[in-house]
């Protein structure tokens, strides 16, 4: 017998422990090499644990256990042969199941043998009086008397539909208690610390999406045919944010104790919804990216989040975050800062609204945008100026983001 000890690998720097979120196999199962056998939560991501060899597996930890990096959590008997014959046993169980059905039919027929002196749900005189006082129809009551007759006791215990504003006591009262994952607990702790340890404020504005709509409608098919990706809104907002960060560098900084850390690069964290919740993978050096690069980068990161293949390194180190609540229908919100960053931009849904344009009322696709920021490092002048810079770039992307040449900017 040859036993392989599988130890918890390090998900990334500074991570010393993980939590067994879900075992994907059972103790004693035969596993193939590289087969996913567990999902483990760190404080930054949920990762799959693949089998290091083929064989019979023995689990050394329970779901919900916190284990140290390097700790043995699985034993694999690599000399064990792959078991055979398990499937026929299951087939035999299934084949015998129908034999139980005749018994159920006998039980179901038993009540029919009872004599019926009265029509079912017919109340006795005393029961009828009580039901009338309660405003309950006899058909709503199951009689326990002979032949299904409603007795006085049935009427006393009967309950009708709940009054307007009342409680339906017959409704479900079930509760389910589950432990939060390590990732969710870490996120919760970080968000609470942001509220408690930063001077967070939010400023608002609105942007006119008309020009972006026009550009996408005009070039989206050609763009997709040439680059193999769609032309979305995020590339415009990412480039608008990069431009604004370069104009207002304090927004692209962070606080570490009594020190301010300024960055000469723009690593933009993009909030992406995945099976395990909201993740914030990072576009590195977004200041050097074209529209095509941004769209391709976001698509790649979103696929990794969806498939659970995003790494810790791909979610750390951002200098500014963009989150789009509009995909879920949000009209307005106050996004919370993603520490240790100092600001975050919230996008929202696009609604056609009447707006004044050159003293004329026009219907335009409008979006509210919100920027939450840490007032300890960013003053009102910088925060408002930053959001105005984003607005002017979105309102007029050809001039501010495309250098006056749409086709060249889109590499068409």
C-alpha positions in Angstrom: 0.0 0.0 0.0 1.3 3.4 -1.0 -0.3 6.4 0.8 0.0 10.0 -0.6 -0.5 12.8 1.9 -2.2 15.8 0.3 -1.4 19.1 2.0 -3.2 22.4 1.7 -1.4 24.4 -0.9 -0.7 28.2 -0.4 -3.4 30.2 -2.3 -1.2 33.3 -2.2 1.1 35.5 -0.1 0.0 36.4 3.4 -2.6 33.6 3.5 -1.9 31.1 6.3 -5.2 29.3 6.6 -8.2 28.2 4.6 -11.6 26.7 5.3 -13.0 23.5 3.8 -16.1 24.9 2.2 -17.4 21.8 0.4 -16.1 18.3 -0.2 -16.9 17.3 -3.7 -16.2 13.6 -2.9 -17.0 11.2 -0.1 -14.7 9.3 2.2 -13.7 6.1 0.5 -14.4 7.3 -3.0 -12.1 6.5 -5.9 -10.7 9.7 -7.5 -8.8 10.4 -10.7 -5.7 12.6 -10.7 -6.5 16.3 -11.1 -10.2 15.7 -10.3 -11.6 18.5 -8.1 -12.2 17.0 -4.7 -13.0 20.1 -2.6 -13.7 23.8 -2.6 -11.7 25.8 -0.1 -12.3 29.4 1.0 -9.5 31.8 1.8 -10.2 35.3 3.0 -9.7 36.5 -0.6 -11.2 33.8 -2.9 -12.8 30.4 -3.2 -10.5 27.8 -4.9 -10.8 24.2 -6.1 -8.5 21.5 -4.6 -7.5 19.0 -7.2 -6.5 15.4 -6.4 -2.7 14.9 -6.8 -3.0 11.3 -7.8 -5.6 8.6 -8.6 -6.7 6.2 -5.8 -9.0 5.7 -2.9 -9.4 8.8 -0.8 -9.6 9.3 3.0 -10.8 12.7 4.2 -8.9 14.1 7.2 -11.1 17.3 7.8 -14.7 18.1 7.9 -16.7 20.7 6.0 -16.4 24.0 7.8 -13.0 23.2 9.4 -10.3 25.8 9.3 -7.0 24.2 8.3 -3.5 25.6 8.1 -1.6 25.9 4.8 0.6 22.8 4.6 -1.7 20.7 6.8 -2.6 17.2 5.6 -6.3 17.1 4.7 -6.5 14.1 2.4 -4.9 10.6 2.2 -4.9 8.8 -1.2 -4.2 5.1 -1.5 -2.5 5.2 -4.9 -2.2 1.4 -5.1 -5.9 0.8 -4.9 -7.6 -0.4 -8.0 -10.6 1.4 -9.4 -13.7 -0.4 -8.0 -16.1 -2.0 -10.4 -19.7 -3.3 -10.1 -21.1 -0.3 -8.1 -23.6 0.5 -10.9 -25.5 -2.9 -10.9 -26.2 -2.6 -7.2 -27.9 0.7 -7.7 -29.9 -0.8 -10.5 -31.2 -3.6 -8.3 -32.5 -1.0 -5.7 -34.3 0.9 -8.4 -35.8 -2.4 -9.8 -37.3 -3.3 -6.4 -38.9 0.1 -5.7 -42.1 -0.5 -7.7 -42.9 -3.5 -5.5 -43.9 -1.2 -2.7 -46.6 0.5 -4.7 -49.4 -2.0 -4.1 -49.2 -1.5 -0.3 -49.8 2.2 -0.8 -53.0 1.4 -2.8 -54.4 -0.7 0.0 -53.9 2.0 2.6 -55.5 4.6 0.3 -58.6 2.4 -0.1 -59.2 1.9 3.6 -61.2 5.1 4.3 -63.7 4.2 1.6 -64.9 1.3 3.7 -66.3 3.7 6.4 -70.0 4.1 6.2 -71.3 7.6 5.3 -74.4 8.6 7.3 -74.1 12.3 6.4 -72.6 14.1 3.4 -69.0 15.1 3.8 -68.5 18.5 5.5 -72.1 18.7 6.6 -72.1 20.6 10.0 -74.3 19.6 12.9 -76.7 22.4 14.0 -74.4 23.5 16.9 -71.4 23.4 14.5 -73.2 25.4 11.9 -74.1 28.2 14.4 -70.4 28.4 15.4 -69.2 28.5 11.8 -71.7 31.2 10.9 -70.5 33.3 13.8 -66.9 32.9 12.6 -67.8 33.5 9.0 -66.3 30.2 7.9 -67.8 28.1 5.1 -68.3 24.4 5.9 -66.2 23.5 2.9 -63.2 25.0 4.6 -63.5 22.5 7.5 -62.5 18.9 7.6 -65.1 17.0 9.6 -64.1 14.3 12.0 -67.6 13.0 12.7 -69.3 10.0 11.1 -69.1 10.1 7.3 -67.0 13.3 7.5 -69.7 15.3 9.4 -68.5 18.5 11.1 -68.8 18.3 14.8 -69.2 21.1 17.4 -65.5 20.5 18.4 -64.4 20.8 14.7 -66.2 24.1 14.4 -64.7 25.5 17.7 -61.2 24.6 16.4 -61.7 25.8 12.8 -59.8 28.8 11.6 -60.7 30.8 8.6 -58.6 32.9 6.3 -56.5 35.5 8.1 -58.0 38.9 8.5 -56.6 41.8 6.5 -53.2 42.5 8.0 -53.4 39.4 10.2 -51.1 36.4 10.3 -51.7 33.1 8.7 -50.6 30.7 11.4 -50.7 27.7 9.0 -47.9 29.2 6.9 -44.3 27.9 6.9 -42.2 28.9 9.9 -39.1 27.1 8.9 -35.6 28.5 9.4 -32.2 27.5 8.1 -29.0 28.4 9.8 -25.7 28.2 7.8 -22.2 29.2 8.5 -20.8 32.1 6.5 -17.9 31.2 4.3 -14.5 32.5 5.2 -14.6 34.7 2.2 -17.9 36.2 3.2 -16.8 36.7 6.8 -13.6 38.4 5.6 -15.6 40.7 3.2 -18.0 41.5 6.1 -15.2 42.4 8.4 -13.5 44.6 5.8 -16.7 46.4 4.9 -17.4 47.1 8.6 -13.8 48.4 9.0 -14.3 50.7 6.1 -17.4 52.2 7.7 -15.7 52.6 11.0 -12.2 53.6 10.0 -12.7 55.9 7.0 -14.4 59.3 6.5 -16.5 58.0 3.7 -18.7 60.4 1.7 -20.5 60.0 -1.6 -21.0 62.5 -4.4 -23.4 62.1 -7.4 -23.8 63.2 -11.0 -25.6 62.1 -14.1 -24.2 61.2 -17.5 -25.8 61.3 -21.0 -25.2 57.9 -22.7 -26.5 59.1 -26.1 -23.0 59.3 -27.8 -22.0 55.9 -26.5 -25.2 54.4 -27.7 -24.6 55.8 -31.1 -21.0 54.6 -31.3 -21.9 51.1 -30.1 -24.8 50.9 -32.6 -22.6 52.1 -35.5 -19.6 50.0 -34.8 -20.5 47.0 -32.6 -20.8 44.5 -35.5 -17.6 45.6 -37.1 -15.8 45.6 -33.8 -17.0 42.1 -32.9 -16.1 40.8 -36.3 -12.6 42.1 -36.2 -11.7 41.6 -32.5 -13.9 38.7 -31.5 -15.4 40.5 -28.5 -18.3 42.8 -27.9 -18.1 46.6 -27.5 -19.7 47.3 -24.1 -20.1 50.2 -21.7 -17.2 49.2 -19.4 -14.4 50.1 -21.8 -15.8 53.7 -22.0 -16.1 54.0 -18.2 -12.7 52.4 -17.6 -11.0 54.8 -20.0 -13.0 57.8 -18.5 -11.9 56.8 -15.0 -8.3 56.5 -16.1 -8.4 59.9 -17.6 -9.9 61.4 -14.4 -7.4 59.6 -12.2 -4.6 61.2 -14.1 -6.2 64.6 -13.7 -6.8 64.1 -10.0 -4.0 61.8 -8.7 -5.2 62.0 -5.0 -8.1 59.8 -6.0 -5.6 57.2 -7.2 -3.8 57.1 -3.8 -4.3 55.3 -0.5 -3.5 55.9 3.2 -1.2 53.6 5.2 -1.1 54.9 8.8 0.2 58.4 8.7 1.5 58.1 5.1 -0.1 58.6 1.7 0.8 56.2 -1.0 0.5 57.6 -4.6 0.6 55.4 -7.7 1.8 56.4 -11.1 -0.3 53.5 -12.6 -4.0 52.8 -12.8 -4.9 49.3 -11.7 -8.7 49.2 -12.1 -10.7 46.7 -10.0 -13.9 45.7 -11.8 -16.7 44.3 -9.7 -17.9 41.0 -11.2 -20.8 38.9 -9.9 -20.0 35.1 -9.7 -21.4 32.0 -8.1 -19.6 32.8 -4.8 -20.6 36.4 -4.7 -19.1 39.7 -5.9 -15.4 39.5 -6.9 -13.1 42.4 -7.9 -10.5 41.2 -10.3 -8.0 43.8 -11.5 -7.1 45.3 -14.9 -3.4 46.0 -14.6 -2.0 49.3 -16.1 -5.4 50.2 -17.6 -3.8 53.5 -18.6 -2.0 51.7 -21.4 -5.1 49.8 -22.7 -7.1 50.4 -25.8 -10.8 49.8 -26.0 -10.1 46.4 -27.4 -7.7 45.5 -24.6 -10.2 46.6 -21.9 -13.0 44.6 -23.3 -10.9 41.5 -23.8 -9.4 41.9 -20.3 -12.8 42.2 -18.6 -14.2 39.3 -20.6 -11.3 37.1 -19.6 -11.6 38.0 -15.9 -15.4 37.6 -15.9 -15.0 34.1 -17.3 -12.5 33.1 -14.7 -14.8 34.4 -11.9 -17.7 32.5 -13.4 -15.7 29.3 -13.7 -14.1 29.6 -10.2 -10.6 29.9 -11.7 -9.8 33.4 -10.6 -6.6 33.6 -8.6 -5.8 35.7 -5.5 -3.1 37.6 -7.4 -5.7 38.6 -10.0 -7.9 40.2 -7.3 -5.3 42.1 -5.3 -3.5 45.4 -5.9 -6.2 47.6 -7.4 -6.0 51.4 -7.0 -9.6 52.2 -7.9 -12.8 50.2 -8.3 -15.7 50.4 -10.7 -19.0 48.6 -9.8 -22.1 48.4 -12.0 -25.3 48.0 -10.0 -27.2 48.9 -13.1 -27.0 45.3 -14.3 -29.3 44.4 -11.4 -31.7 47.4 -12.0 -30.2 49.8 -9.4 -31.2 53.4 -10.0 -29.0 55.0 -7.4 -26.7 53.7 -4.6 -23.8 54.7 -2.4 -21.1 52.2 -3.2 -18.7 51.3 -0.3 -14.9 51.7 -0.7 -12.8 48.7 -1.5 -9.9 48.9 1.0 -7.1 49.9 0.9 -8.3 52.0 -2.0 -9.7 55.5 -1.4 -12.5 55.7 -3.9 -15.0 53.7 -5.9 -17.3 54.6 -8.9 -20.8 53.2 -9.0 -22.7 52.9 -12.3 -26.5 52.5 -12.4 -29.2 51.6 -14.8 -29.9 53.6 -17.9 -33.3 55.3 -18.1 -34.7 57.4 -20.9 -35.7 60.7 -19.3 -36.6 64.2 -20.5 -33.6 66.6 -20.2 -33.0 70.2 -21.2 -30.6 70.4 -24.2 -29.9 73.8 -25.7 -33.1 75.1 -24.1 -35.1 72.3 -25.7 -36.6 69.2 -23.9 -35.3 66.0 -25.3 -35.6 62.3 -24.3 -32.1 61.0 -23.6 -30.7 57.8 -22.1 -29.4 59.0 -18.7 -27.5 57.2 -16.0 -26.8 58.4 -12.4 -23.2 57.8 -11.3 -22.0 57.9 -7.7 -18.5 58.2 -6.3 -17.7 57.2 -2.7 -14.4 58.4 -1.3 -12.3 58.7 1.8 -12.4 62.3 2.9 -9.2 61.9 4.9 -7.2 61.9 1.7 -9.6 63.3 -1.0 -11.2 66.7 -0.6 -14.5 67.8 -1.9 -12.9 69.7 -4.8 -11.0 66.6 -6.0 -14.0 64.3 -5.7 -16.4 66.6 -7.5 -13.8 67.5 -10.1 -13.1 63.8 -10.7 -16.8 62.9 -11.2 -17.2 65.9 -13.5 -14.3 64.7 -15.6 -15.9 61.3 -15.8 -19.2 62.9 -16.9 -17.6 65.0 -19.6 -15.8 62.0 -21.0 -19.0 59.9 -21.1 -21.1 62.8 -22.5 -18.5 63.4 -25.3 -16.3 60.3 -25.7 -15.1 61.1 -29.2 -13.4 64.2 -28.1 -12.1 63.1 -24.6 -11.5 59.4 -25.1 -11.0 58.8 -28.8 -8.9 61.7 -29.9 -11.5 62.8 -32.4 -11.2 59.6 -34.4 -13.7 56.8 -33.6 -12.4 54.2 -36.0 -8.8 54.6 -35.0 -9.6 54.4 -31.3 -11.6 51.2 -31.9 -8.8 49.8 -34.1 -11.1 49.4 -37.1 
